[in-house]
Structure formats: C-alpha cells, structure tokens
Amino acid sequence: MNWNQLVKEGRAERFGLTREALDDMRSLVGRNLRDAALAQLSLDNRLGLAYEAALILAKIAIGCEGYRIKGFAHHRTTLEALPLAMGVDEQDASDLFESFRLIRNQLSYDAAGIVSESDAATALAEALALAERVERWIASRHPMFKP
C-alpha cells in the first residue's frame, strides 16, 4: 500500500493540516487518555477511549504527511496507514489497535461487558506510548508542528 494507491482507491485525499486542527486533535487525545485512565469507568469505555486516542494519533501522523483518510471503513484504513505515515516500526501498533477496533465495534453495536482488565490496561498503555512516539516523530520529521 502507498499514498497514491489509497488516493486512487478513494480511501485517502491530499490534505493541508493546519496547526489549529493539529492542536485540537492533541486536545482530544489528551482528554481521551485522561478519561481512559479513570477507574470508575467501565472497562468497555476505558478501552474505547484509549482506542479513539490511538485513532486520532494515527490521523495526526497521516495529516502531517499531507493526507486524510476518507470513505467506507475509514477507521480500518486509518490504522493501516499509520505505518505508511510513520514507518514500518508502527506495524505492531497498527495491528494491535486493529484488534481493539474490532472489539470497539462489538461494544458499539452488539455487546457489553466484554473487555478484560488486561485489554483495557494494554489499550491505555499502548495509546500513551503511541502518543509519545508520534510527538517524537513530529519533532524529527515535521518540526513545524512541534507543540
């Protein structure tokens, strides 16, 4: 997969990310990560918030590269494009959050109470780690977007 292929398939388009939009997304990530750490929330919601933070982090990376994902299955495509934006080292994160995407879909449409403490904790820990990697990547590759 490459950007040209995603654009040709109608799954991505060129996009000029603004500093304001990036800062808004950073705020959403921070809120979701803080909320995902709240022990009084259900495990389902904690995982869902950590997943959403990771999804927004992937959107940030994709946006920094000058694209945005669109169309059907845009969550899946966003996660697939994370390694395209940041490099193959992010494939494991992409795969992990894809598995959490599937769980989140079940939570949203079919079931409740299916998330384990371990999954919720892993989702939060990995989203926090991804946030750090995204900011380091921005600092080195797109310094104009550093916080």
Buried (B, 14 or more C-beta within 10 A) or exposed (E): EEBEEBBEEEBBBEBEBEEEBBEEBBEBBEBBBEBBBEEEBBBBBBBBBBBBBBBBBBBBBBBBBBBBBBEEEBBBBBBBBBBBBBEEEBBEBBEBBBBBBEBBEEBEEEEEEEBEEEBBBBBBEBBBEBBEBBBEBBEEBBEEBEE
